[in-house]
Amino acid sequence: MDRLDKILVSQNVGSRKDVQKLIKDGAVCVNGECIKQPQHKVNAVADDITVSGQPLLYSKYVYIMMNKPGGVLSASNDKRAETVVDLLPEDFKRPGLFPAGRLDKDTEGLLIVTNDGEFAHNMLSPKKHIEKKYIARLDGIITDEMISAFEKGIVFTDGTHCMPAKLEIDGEDPSKTTAVVTICEGKFHQVKKMFAVCGKNVVHLKRISIGDLYLDSNLPIGECKMLSELDKMSIFMGKMH
Ligand code: URA
């Protein structure tokens, strides 16, 4: 059981102040009865709640696909820089949203934003070995030696071992400087550091998939969409090992 005003805020009906006014104005009913106390306790799943006559379709958690632009922090809030949560459209916003996994500030592409901690934990757990695919543009040519070094598992200069990864040349790039990289872990700056070990700099990085969930090619940079149940499930498919 939770406070009525808290539930309405969690469903993005409005700010705490807005929903308290709505309740006091008599716009909110629970099981057919008009409730005027914001602190009234309700069961968000079992009780029928209406706001101005419209049923509230309660969902505890949301799962959002964002096509992250460069220049935006993978964080919920930051005093100085714009964050991915700042970028969400107003009707997607609700308390507790955070990016499930980080992309560097300059990295673009697929990012999941959710308020479901357990889901994020499962998605990010190194034990789950969920594949992440990136397109990386380099400042030099991809060689066979690099491909086999990725396959064996890159070792960073500090001795950290990476799991075997797949490095392919993007077939659409005749200059052989664009790579498709598949990794199944998420170490800090992992892709950039793996290429650095091979003497190459990443000049542009974009994530295109997590598990079998691909960035929607119709989703413009900086925009978002809600994930379907099927989308969510596909994240946990496509494991490497
Ligand atoms: N690897 C990186 O180096 N940066 C990212 O943002 C993601 C993976």
Residues whose N, C-alpha, C, O or C-beta is under 5 A from the ligand:
A	BS01	URA	R102 L103 D104 T107 H189 Q190 V191 K192 K193
